[in-house]
């Protein structure tokens, strides 16, 4: 029995298992920035030019912002789905706080406001490091955090948001902040600079596998309540193929780095095996609560891909 509005109730509402997807792109960006700064500093040292220091404060702020925004998105999703009656008794996924009565709707609304405010407080200092552009990026993150559950997820656009805000935006923004903005000054550094976008896109595609599994598991209940996720729109077989292709395309996107950093291409290729095994298991199960195990495996695979990338860019 979970006590109403208890610490355990809030912990479950925050969905800590989903934080992997938020942390992974920031870790990848930090690894790329560290590699590039190491390369440019080696050049600077040889030519007696002042070296650039790694910006660890914005790195930490980016990490905290990503975590808080993920929790905020989870709380919003919990409340919105409860209000719309999406979290029904026949739900296959983990139980939700509002639907189970663990957290009152009144408390959830206030928690959403406080979490959003906390994210703003964490993100504002980044203006000092990255300029006013950080305000626009932060505002977009908060805006789409709310739009995901209230409008876009039910119109098949959730996957696009994942690729953007769990890949391209966090990787490119964090990299920009940590490299003193030189990515926009045209510096090539170790040769990775012009490939950051491809790495960011690859990270976003891998992370979208998590949403694909979630929506694949819930496709029948989503269809019954009129929630049109991408899985509902394209059907079971196409969704299974798309899950597999997301991982394969992500690995292919790493290959442009082969000439400069070969391990950035080779190491992520190791991800293909666990990704394929998870896909094979998913297409074997196809129905029921057992698909929750695929969600857990996918989360681990995302972290594995990010770690392989992070190691690869620094070898």
C-alpha positions as CSV (number, residue, x, y, z in Angstrom):
1,X,0.0,0.0,0.0
2,X,1.5,3.3,-1.1
3,X,0.6,6.3,1.1
4,X,-1.0,9.3,-0.7
5,X,1.6,12.0,-1.7
6,X,4.3,10.1,0.1
7,X,8.0,10.1,-0.8
8,X,7.6,6.7,-2.4
9,X,4.6,7.9,-4.4
10,X,6.6,10.9,-5.8
11,X,9.6,8.6,-6.6
12,X,7.3,6.4,-8.7
13,X,5.7,9.4,-10.3
14,X,9.1,10.7,-11.4
15,X,9.8,7.4,-13.3
16,X,13.6,7.2,-12.5
17,X,14.1,4.4,-15.1
18,X,13.4,6.9,-17.9
19,X,16.2,9.2,-16.8
20,X,18.7,7.2,-18.9
21,X,17.3,8.8,-22.1
22,X,17.8,12.3,-20.6
23,X,21.3,11.8,-19.3
24,X,22.8,9.9,-22.3
25,X,22.9,12.7,-24.9
26,X,24.6,15.1,-22.4
27,X,27.2,12.4,-21.6
28,X,27.9,12.0,-25.3
29,X,28.2,15.8,-25.8
30,X,30.7,16.1,-22.9
31,X,32.8,13.3,-24.4
32,X,32.9,15.0,-27.8
33,X,33.7,18.4,-26.3
34,X,36.5,16.9,-24.1
35,X,38.0,15.2,-27.2
36,X,37.9,18.3,-29.3
37,X,39.3,20.5,-26.6
38,X,42.2,18.1,-25.9
39,X,43.1,18.2,-29.6
40,X,43.0,22.0,-30.0
41,X,45.0,22.3,-26.7
42,X,47.7,20.0,-28.0
43,X,48.0,22.4,-31.0
44,X,47.9,25.4,-28.8
45,X,50.7,24.0,-26.6
46,X,52.9,23.3,-29.6
47,X,52.5,26.9,-30.8
48,X,52.6,28.6,-27.4
49,X,48.9,29.7,-27.6
50,X,46.9,29.9,-24.3
51,X,44.9,26.7,-23.8
52,X,41.1,26.4,-23.5
53,X,39.7,24.9,-20.3
54,X,36.9,22.4,-20.1
55,X,33.7,24.1,-18.8
56,X,32.6,21.7,-16.1
57,X,30.0,24.1,-14.6
58,X,27.8,24.3,-17.7
59,X,28.3,20.5,-18.2
60,X,26.8,19.9,-14.7
61,X,24.0,22.4,-15.3
62,X,23.1,20.8,-18.7
63,X,23.0,17.4,-16.9
64,X,20.8,18.7,-14.1
65,X,18.5,20.5,-16.6
66,X,18.0,17.4,-18.6
67,X,17.1,15.3,-15.5
68,X,14.7,17.9,-14.1
69,X,13.0,18.4,-17.5
70,X,12.6,14.6,-17.9
71,X,10.9,14.4,-14.5
72,X,8.8,17.4,-15.4
73,X,7.7,15.7,-18.6
74,X,6.8,12.5,-16.7
75,X,4.7,14.4,-14.2
76,X,2.9,16.3,-17.0
77,X,2.3,13.0,-18.8
78,X,0.9,11.4,-15.6
79,X,-1.5,14.2,-15.0
80,X,-2.7,14.7,-18.6
81,X,-3.2,11.0,-19.2
82,X,-5.2,10.7,-16.0
83,X,-7.4,13.6,-16.9
84,X,-8.1,12.2,-20.3
85,X,-8.7,8.7,-19.0
86,X,-5.9,7.1,-20.9
87,X,-4.4,5.3,-17.9
88,X,-7.2,2.7,-17.7
89,X,-7.4,-0.4,-15.4
90,X,-6.3,-2.6,-18.3
91,X,-3.0,-0.6,-18.7
92,X,0.0,-2.9,-19.4
93,X,2.7,-0.6,-18.5
94,X,3.8,0.5,-15.0
95,X,1.1,2.0,-12.9
96,X,0.7,5.8,-12.9
97,X,0.5,8.0,-9.8
98,X,-2.6,10.0,-10.4
99,X,-4.6,7.0,-11.9
100,X,-3.7,4.9,-8.8
101,X,-4.4,7.6,-6.3
102,X,-0.8,7.7,-5.1
103,X,-0.6,11.4,-5.8
104,X,-3.6,13.8,-5.8
105,X,-4.3,15.8,-9.0
106,X,-4.0,19.0,-6.9
107,X,-0.5,18.0,-5.6
108,X,0.5,16.9,-9.1
109,X,-0.3,20.3,-10.7
110,X,1.7,22.1,-8.0
111,X,4.6,19.6,-8.5
112,X,4.6,20.4,-12.2
113,X,4.8,24.1,-11.5
114,X,7.7,23.6,-9.0
115,X,9.6,21.3,-11.3
116,X,9.3,23.7,-14.2
117,X,10.5,26.5,-12.0
118,X,13.4,24.5,-10.8
119,X,14.4,23.7,-14.5
120,X,14.3,27.5,-15.2
121,X,16.5,28.2,-12.2
122,X,19.0,25.6,-13.4
123,X,18.9,26.7,-17.0
124,X,19.2,30.5,-16.5
125,X,22.9,30.5,-15.5
126,X,23.7,28.9,-18.9
127,X,22.9,32.4,-20.5
128,X,26.2,33.5,-19.0
129,X,28.1,30.8,-20.9
130,X,26.1,30.7,-24.1
131,X,24.4,34.1,-24.5
132,X,20.7,34.9,-25.0
133,X,20.3,32.0,-27.4
134,X,20.1,29.8,-24.3
135,X,16.9,31.5,-23.3
136,X,15.3,30.6,-26.6
137,X,16.5,27.0,-26.4
138,X,15.4,26.7,-22.8
139,X,11.9,28.1,-23.6
140,X,11.5,25.7,-26.4
141,X,12.4,22.8,-24.1
142,X,9.8,23.8,-21.6
143,X,7.2,24.6,-24.3
144,X,7.5,21.2,-26.0
145,X,7.7,19.4,-22.6
146,X,4.1,20.5,-22.1
147,X,3.0,20.1,-25.8
148,X,4.2,16.5,-25.9
149,X,1.5,15.1,-23.6
150,X,-1.2,17.7,-24.2
151,X,-1.1,17.9,-28.0
152,X,1.6,16.2,-30.0
153,X,2.0,12.6,-28.6
154,X,-1.6,11.8,-29.7
155,X,-0.9,13.0,-33.2
156,X,2.0,10.8,-34.1
157,X,4.6,13.5,-33.4
158,X,6.1,12.2,-30.2
159,X,8.9,10.4,-32.0
160,X,10.0,13.5,-33.8
161,X,10.2,15.4,-30.5
162,X,12.4,12.6,-29.0
163,X,14.8,12.8,-31.9
164,X,15.0,16.6,-31.4
165,X,15.0,16.9,-27.7
166,X,16.8,13.7,-26.7
167,X,19.4,13.9,-29.5
168,X,20.0,17.0,-31.6
169,X,19.1,19.8,-29.1
170,X,21.0,18.4,-25.9
171,X,24.0,17.1,-27.8
172,X,24.6,20.2,-29.9
173,X,23.7,22.7,-27.2
174,X,25.9,21.1,-24.6
175,X,28.8,20.8,-27.0
176,X,28.4,24.4,-28.0
177,X,28.5,25.5,-24.3
178,X,31.5,23.3,-23.4
179,X,33.6,24.3,-26.4
180,X,33.3,28.1,-25.8
181,X,30.9,28.4,-28.8
182,X,33.7,27.7,-31.3
183,X,31.6,25.2,-33.2
184,X,29.9,28.2,-34.8
185,X,33.3,29.9,-35.4
186,X,34.2,27.3,-38.0
187,X,37.0,25.5,-36.0
188,X,37.4,21.9,-37.0
189,X,39.3,20.8,-33.9
190,X,39.9,17.1,-34.1
191,X,37.6,16.8,-37.1
192,X,34.6,15.9,-35.0
193,X,33.0,19.4,-35.1
194,X,31.3,19.0,-38.4
195,X,30.1,15.6,-37.4
196,X,28.5,16.6,-34.1
197,X,25.1,16.8,-35.8
198,X,25.3,13.3,-37.1
199,X,26.3,12.0,-33.6
200,X,23.4,14.0,-32.1
201,X,20.9,12.5,-34.7
202,X,22.2,9.0,-34.0
203,X,21.7,9.5,-30.3
204,X,18.2,10.8,-30.9
205,X,17.3,7.8,-33.1
206,X,18.5,5.3,-30.5
207,X,16.6,7.0,-27.7
208,X,13.4,7.0,-29.8
209,X,13.5,3.2,-29.6
210,X,12.4,3.6,-26.0
211,X,9.3,5.5,-27.0
212,X,8.6,3.0,-29.8
213,X,8.6,0.1,-27.4
214,X,6.4,2.0,-24.9
215,X,3.8,2.9,-27.6
216,X,4.1,-0.6,-29.2
217,X,3.1,-2.1,-25.8
218,X,0.2,0.3,-25.4
219,X,-1.0,0.3,-29.0
220,X,-4.3,-1.5,-28.3
221,X,-5.3,0.7,-25.4
222,X,-4.1,3.8,-27.2
223,X,-6.2,2.9,-30.2
224,X,-9.2,2.2,-28.0
225,X,-9.1,5.7,-26.4
226,X,-8.3,7.5,-29.7
227,X,-4.6,8.3,-29.0
228,X,-2.9,8.2,-32.4
229,X,0.7,7.5,-31.7
230,X,3.1,6.7,-34.6
231,X,2.7,3.0,-33.8
232,X,-1.1,3.2,-34.0
233,X,-0.8,5.1,-37.3
234,X,1.6,2.8,-39.1
235,X,0.6,-0.6,-37.6
236,X,2.4,-3.4,-35.8
237,X,4.6,-4.8,-38.5
238,X,5.9,-1.4,-39.7
239,X,6.5,-0.4,-36.1
240,X,8.6,-3.5,-35.5
241,X,10.7,-2.8,-38.6
242,X,11.1,0.8,-37.6
243,X,12.4,-0.1,-34.2
244,X,15.1,-2.3,-35.8
245,X,16.0,0.4,-38.4
246,X,16.3,3.2,-35.8
247,X,19.3,1.3,-34.2
248,X,20.9,0.4,-37.5
249,X,20.7,3.9,-39.0
250,X,22.1,5.3,-35.8
251,X,25.2,3.1,-36.2
252,X,25.5,4.0,-39.9
253,X,25.5,7.8,-38.9
254,X,28.7,7.2,-36.9
255,X,30.7,6.1,-39.9
256,X,31.6,9.6,-41.2
257,X,34.0,9.8,-38.3
258,X,35.9,6.7,-39.4
259,X,38.8,8.6,-41.0
260,X,39.4,11.0,-38.1
261,X,38.3,8.8,-35.1
262,X,37.8,5.2,-36.3
263,X,36.7,4.0,-32.9
264,X,33.8,6.4,-33.0
265,X,32.5,4.2,-35.9
266,X,33.7,0.8,-34.7
267,X,32.7,0.8,-31.1
268,X,29.0,1.9,-31.6
269,X,28.8,-1.0,-34.1
270,X,28.9,-3.3,-31.1
271,X,25.5,-1.9,-30.1
272,X,23.9,-3.7,-33.1
273,X,24.0,-7.2,-31.4
274,X,22.1,-6.3,-28.2
275,X,19.7,-4.1,-30.3
276,X,19.0,-6.9,-32.7
277,X,18.5,-9.4,-29.8
278,X,16.1,-7.0,-28.1
279,X,14.2,-6.5,-31.3
280,X,14.0,-10.2,-31.8
281,X,12.6,-10.7,-28.3
282,X,10.1,-7.9,-28.8
283,X,8.7,-9.4,-32.1
284,X,8.5,-12.8,-30.4
285,X,6.5,-11.5,-27.4
286,X,4.4,-9.0,-29.3
287,X,1.6,-8.7,-26.6
288,X,1.2,-8.2,-22.9
289,X,3.0,-7.0,-19.8
290,X,6.1,-9.0,-20.7
291,X,6.9,-6.2,-23.2
292,X,7.9,-4.2,-20.1
293,X,11.1,-6.2,-20.0
294,X,11.8,-5.0,-23.6
295,X,11.5,-1.4,-22.3
296,X,14.1,-2.1,-19.6
297,X,16.5,-3.8,-22.2
298,X,16.1,-0.8,-24.6
299,X,17.0,1.6,-21.8
300,X,20.2,-0.4,-21.1
301,X,20.9,-0.4,-24.8
302,X,20.6,3.4,-25.1
303,X,23.1,3.8,-22.2
304,X,25.4,1.2,-23.9
305,X,25.3,3.1,-27.2
306,X,26.2,6.4,-25.5
307,X,29.1,4.9,-23.5
308,X,30.5,3.3,-26.6
309,X,30.3,6.7,-28.4
310,X,31.9,8.5,-25.5
311,X,34.8,6.1,-25.3
312,X,35.2,6.0,-29.1
313,X,35.6,9.8,-29.5
314,X,38.4,9.8,-26.9
315,X,40.5,6.9,-28.2
